[in-house]
């Protein structure tokens, strides 16, 4: 009943005929049930249709169709089952192939020969236990990773964060040695896991004001492990996996790593393997050619109050097109990336005569 009322309100806001109502109601009910109602950060008592009706009212009547069409035909929403699918694929399609490759290299074999070679199945199991999985944010879904790999990956191998107390590191090594019956065992492979990379600058970026001239999550991890002793084996392998990445991040992060290695030399990692569960093509970016009418709204309905010192790291004068001007039409089920166009996620009071922005998918800010 509540959705029916919201649909009637939406029809009034849009000025739809009965024929259009019949068509659009069917789509809205379907997409709400399958995807959009699962978004975690709506206001209390609000689901997709209610949020859409409120969001559209900030535009002039003549502009609302362009805004609605953008949501209808161009918005990318990754639902809980879709994100879980990316988590489920991580071990069989990424980790297993990487570990098999390491075993094959050590024994001078082709990867496909590993499973048919006597003794190497045990070598694989041993290397798997010597692999550590660390979450880079609360979006890394380390709990889901544990559940989807029950009986394959031990709970003691999975950590929800990278900044751990010394006692936690010591405990992980102690359990590793007990499980492998090897008093000198150390971790040989480390996976850093995160949900999304948009511009890649939060992960790794040059920063003249930072110690060493570089900053980001990867730099912080390097500093975290610098004082650790007896945790990582000589020549240990670092791997970084993002479940979702923009095309810009998928190319920019490896390039930034090359630049960081050249600048930091021995103060950097020996080598890093980067993988991505899915990469959004560059063609999804919001721009004039494909989304001209909506771009007019992006330009017009903007409040500079959403700019902050953290967002300024993206290197743009404003964030109409999102952090780093990524211009993404993307919403993740647990949060909207700030790399998406601000008109989707920003909320302001509209002080000093500026436009008060209303969000369609309210963003939970990780920085103030």
Secondary structure, DSSP 4 states (H G I P E B T S, - for coil): -HHHHHHHHHHHHHT--HHHHHHHHHHHHHHHHHTGGG-TTPPTT--HHHHHHHHHTTS-GGGHHHHHHHHHHT-EEE-HHHHHHHHHHHIIIIIHHHHHHHHHHHTT--GGGSTTSTTHHHHHHHHHHTEEEEESSGGG-HHHHHHHTTTTS-GGGEES-S---HHHHHHHHHHHHHHHT-TT--EEEEEEEEEEESSSTTTSEE-TTSGGGEESHHHHHHHHHHT--SSEEEEEEEEEEEEEEEHHHHHHHHHHHHHHHHHHGGGS-S-EEEEEEEEE-GGGS--HHHHHHHHHHHHHS--GGG--TTGGGG--S--TT-GGG--B-EEETTB--TTB-HHHH-----GGG------SS----S--
